[in-house]
Amino acid sequence: MRAVVQHGTGGPEVLKVEERPEPARREGEVLIRVEAISVPFYETQLRAGMLSGGESAIFGHEAAGVVVEADDPELIGKRVVSMSYVGGAYAEVVASGRYTLVPEHVSAESAVAAAVPASVALVLFRTADVGDGETVLVEAASGSIGGYLTRLAKDAGARVVATAGAGKSVKGADVVLDHDDPDWRTQVPDGIDVVFESIGGPRAAEVLPKIVPRGRVLAYGLLSGEFPVITVADLIPRGLTLIGFGGPDAYGKDAGAATGEALGLVGDGTLTPVIDRTYALDDVVEAHARVESREGVGKVLLVP
């Protein structure tokens, strides 16, 4: 089969398309003929060596396709979306023990574009317990997770202050700030109840004075490439709560259920995945460059 193999860390050029043996399916796993692959921003950071755990034989984590082999014969022919924490998704065939059935009328492209970001947004949103009339700050809201958070917040009756790159709009947001401006945090209005922190970096704490007493901060992303620098001393004076989300242990058992729910919301039209561009597997270098440029809105996908 054709697969994308990572050769060291660095720019997109370290990703090479090669012939590799098809994976062997173990008990409890399904073998998937891949139809679409997601290219999330965090994978560009893994590839570049900015985050640990990035280098694997076959790169990639999120794929959707049709089951061709399984313990349960009723699964054969069903479309599923797979999330792997150990790589292997950038390939024509994937073996996976972490998969979720896709509603029959949802395409592989829509499924893989929504499954992880929408499920993460659901878990974050419910943990934050956003209420009607509250004001939330959604950082990097033109991204997939931020876009879903914005939609969920508006549906809950909240006011949304969003950030996005220069010139980008955020559907549904009441206020949009340009986070390419290094001083954007000074423009955040007072009275923020919840912050969905996804930019990080040494200036993250500058937004805290804008938060109401007993407000909540949920940190889940590293758009800047650095963890948010927020100390206990920043939180204590007004009783702020900081919750971190960054992997399977953080999301726990909620993740699997949320993935199925997210795909159901796509199936009934409640959530609409936004796809920026689709590339052939051979064009993986261009796909990663597109994601790193931050010029698009929505998901970049690969198609084997």
C-alpha positions in Angstrom: 0.0 0.0 0.0 1.0 3.7 -0.3 1.7 5.5 2.9 3.3 8.7 4.2 6.5 8.0 6.2 8.1 10.6 8.4 11.9 10.9 8.0 13.1 12.9 11.0 11.6 16.2 12.2 11.4 19.4 10.3 9.4 21.0 7.5 6.8 19.3 5.3 9.5 17.9 3.1 10.3 15.2 5.8 7.1 13.5 4.8 7.6 11.0 2.0 5.1 8.8 0.1 6.4 5.2 0.0 5.2 1.6 -0.5 4.7 -0.2 2.8 3.1 -3.5 3.8 -0.5 -3.4 4.7 -1.0 -3.5 8.5 -1.9 -6.7 10.2 -5.2 -6.5 12.1 -5.2 -7.7 15.7 -8.1 -9.1 17.6 -10.6 -6.3 18.4 -9.4 -4.1 15.6 -10.9 -3.4 12.2 -9.0 -3.1 8.9 -10.1 0.1 7.1 -9.8 1.0 3.4 -9.1 4.7 3.9 -11.2 7.2 1.9 -10.2 10.5 3.6 -7.6 11.7 6.1 -7.6 14.8 8.3 -4.6 17.1 8.6 -5.0 19.0 11.9 -2.7 21.8 12.9 -1.2 19.8 15.8 0.2 17.3 13.3 2.3 20.0 11.7 3.7 20.7 15.2 4.4 17.0 15.8 6.1 16.7 12.4 8.3 19.8 13.2 9.3 18.4 16.6 7.5 21.1 18.5 5.5 18.5 20.4 6.7 15.2 21.7 5.6 11.8 20.2 5.5 13.0 16.7 7.8 10.7 14.8 6.3 7.4 13.8 6.9 5.0 10.9 3.6 6.0 9.2 2.4 9.5 10.0 -1.1 10.6 10.9 -3.9 10.1 13.4 -7.3 10.7 12.0 -8.8 8.7 9.1 -12.2 7.6 7.7 -13.1 4.8 5.4 -14.8 1.4 4.9 -14.2 -1.7 7.0 -12.9 -4.5 5.0 -12.0 -6.9 7.8 -13.3 -7.3 11.4 -14.1 -9.8 14.1 -17.8 -9.0 13.6 -18.8 -9.7 10.0 -21.6 -7.2 10.3 -19.0 -4.4 10.4 -17.7 -5.2 7.0 -18.7 -2.6 4.5 -19.6 0.0 7.2 -18.0 3.4 7.1 -16.0 4.3 10.3 -13.8 7.1 11.5 -10.6 6.2 13.3 -8.5 8.1 15.8 -5.0 6.7 16.6 -2.6 8.0 19.2 0.3 6.1 17.6 0.2 7.2 14.0 -0.6 5.2 10.9 -3.4 7.2 9.4 -1.7 8.6 6.3 -2.1 5.4 4.3 -4.4 3.5 2.0 -5.2 0.9 4.7 -5.4 1.4 8.5 -5.8 -1.1 11.3 -7.6 0.5 14.3 -9.1 -0.4 17.6 -10.4 3.1 18.2 -13.2 3.7 15.7 -16.7 5.1 15.5 -19.5 4.2 13.1 -20.4 6.9 10.7 -24.1 7.6 9.8 -25.0 6.1 6.5 -25.6 9.4 4.6 -22.4 11.1 6.0 -19.4 11.1 3.6 -15.9 10.1 4.7 -14.7 13.6 4.1 -17.4 15.1 6.4 -16.9 12.5 9.0 -13.1 12.9 9.4 -13.4 16.7 9.1 -15.8 16.8 12.1 -15.2 13.7 14.3 -12.2 14.9 16.4 -12.7 18.7 16.5 -16.5 18.5 17.1 -16.1 15.9 19.8 -13.4 17.9 21.5 -15.6 21.0 21.3 -18.5 19.1 22.9 -16.3 17.9 25.8 -14.8 21.3 26.4 -18.1 23.1 26.2 -19.8 20.8 28.7 -16.9 20.9 31.0 -17.1 24.7 30.9 -20.9 24.6 31.7 -21.6 27.7 29.6 -25.0 29.2 30.5 -27.5 31.4 28.8 -26.4 35.1 29.0 -22.7 34.3 29.7 -19.9 35.8 27.6 -17.2 33.5 26.3 -13.9 34.1 24.6 -13.1 31.6 21.9 -9.5 31.9 20.8 -8.6 30.8 17.2 -12.3 30.6 16.4 -11.7 30.3 12.7 -10.2 26.9 13.3 -12.3 23.7 13.4 -12.6 23.3 17.2 -13.1 27.1 17.7 -15.7 27.2 15.0 -17.7 24.4 16.7 -17.3 26.1 20.2 -18.7 29.3 18.7 -21.7 27.4 17.3 -22.3 25.6 20.6 -22.0 28.8 22.7 -24.4 30.7 20.4 -26.9 27.9 20.6 -26.7 28.0 24.4 -27.5 31.7 24.4 -24.0 33.0 25.1 -22.3 36.1 23.8 -19.1 35.2 21.8 -16.0 37.2 21.6 -13.8 35.4 19.1 -10.2 35.8 17.8 -9.0 34.9 14.3 -6.1 35.7 12.0 -6.1 39.0 10.2 -8.9 39.4 7.7 -10.8 36.2 8.8 -14.4 36.2 9.8 -16.0 33.9 12.4 -19.6 32.9 11.7 -21.9 33.7 14.6 -19.4 35.6 16.7 -20.6 38.9 18.3 -17.0 40.4 18.3 -14.0 39.3 16.3 -10.5 40.3 17.3 -7.3 40.0 15.2 -5.0 37.7 17.2 -2.2 38.5 14.8 -2.0 41.8 16.6 0.4 41.1 19.6 -1.7 43.3 21.8 -5.0 41.8 21.0 -5.7 40.8 24.6 -6.0 44.5 25.6 -9.0 44.7 23.3 -10.9 41.9 25.0 -14.0 43.4 26.7 -14.5 43.0 30.4 -17.0 40.5 31.8 -15.7 37.3 30.2 -17.2 34.2 32.0 -15.3 31.5 30.1 -12.1 31.5 28.1 -11.4 28.7 25.6 -7.6 29.1 25.5 -6.0 27.6 22.4 -3.2 30.1 21.6 -0.9 29.7 24.6 2.4 31.4 25.0 4.0 33.7 27.7 1.3 36.4 27.4 -1.7 34.1 28.0 -2.3 35.5 31.5 -2.8 39.0 30.1 -6.5 38.1 29.4 -7.2 37.0 33.0 -8.1 40.5 34.3 -11.0 40.5 31.8 -12.6 37.5 33.4 -15.3 37.8 36.0 -14.6 36.4 39.6 -14.9 32.6 39.6 -14.6 32.5 35.8 -13.3 29.5 34.0 -10.3 29.0 31.6 -10.1 25.8 29.5 -6.7 25.4 27.9 -6.5 22.9 25.0 -4.3 24.2 22.2 -0.9 25.6 21.4 -1.3 27.7 18.3 1.8 29.7 19.3 3.8 26.5 19.8 4.1 27.2 23.6 2.1 26.3 26.6 0.1 29.1 28.2 2.1 30.7 31.1 -0.5 30.9 33.8 0.4 30.5 37.5 -1.6 29.8 40.6 -0.9 33.3 41.7 -2.7 34.5 38.6 -5.8 32.5 39.5 -6.2 32.8 43.3 -7.1 36.4 43.8 -10.5 36.1 42.0 -11.1 32.4 42.3 -10.5 31.5 38.6 -10.5 27.9 37.5 -8.0 26.6 35.0 -8.6 23.2 33.4 -6.2 21.7 30.9 -7.1 19.4 28.0 -4.4 17.7 25.9 -4.8 14.0 25.2 -6.7 10.8 26.0 -6.3 11.0 29.7 -7.7 14.5 29.7 -10.8 13.6 27.8 -11.3 10.2 29.3 -14.4 8.1 28.5 -16.2 11.2 27.3 -14.3 11.3 24.0 -15.7 8.1 22.5 -19.3 9.0 23.3 -18.7 12.6 22.1 -17.4 11.3 18.8 -20.6 9.4 18.1 -22.7 12.3 19.1 -20.7 14.7 17.0 -21.2 12.5 13.9 -24.9 12.3 14.7 -25.0 16.1 14.7 -23.4 16.2 11.3 -25.8 13.6 10.1 -28.9 15.6 11.2 -27.5 18.9 9.9 -26.9 20.6 13.2 -23.2 20.8 12.6 -21.8 21.4 9.1 -18.1 20.6 8.6 -16.1 23.2 6.9 -13.5 21.8 4.5 -10.8 24.2 3.2 -9.0 22.0 0.6 -8.6 18.4 -0.3 -5.2 17.0 -1.6 -4.1 13.7 -3.0 -1.9 11.6 -0.7 1.0 12.4 -3.1 0.6 16.1 -2.3 1.0 15.7 1.5 3.8 18.3 1.5 1.5 20.9 0.0 -1.2 19.9 2.4 1.0 20.5 5.4 2.2 23.8 4.0 -1.4 24.9 3.6 -2.2 24.0 7.2 0.9 25.8 8.5 0.2 28.9 6.5 -3.1 29.4 8.5 -4.5 31.0 5.4 -7.5 28.7 5.1 -10.7 28.3 7.1 -11.8 24.8 7.9 -10.2 21.4 7.5 -7.5 20.3 5.1 -7.9 16.7 4.0 -5.9 14.0 2.2 -7.5 11.5 -0.2 -5.5 8.3 -0.9 
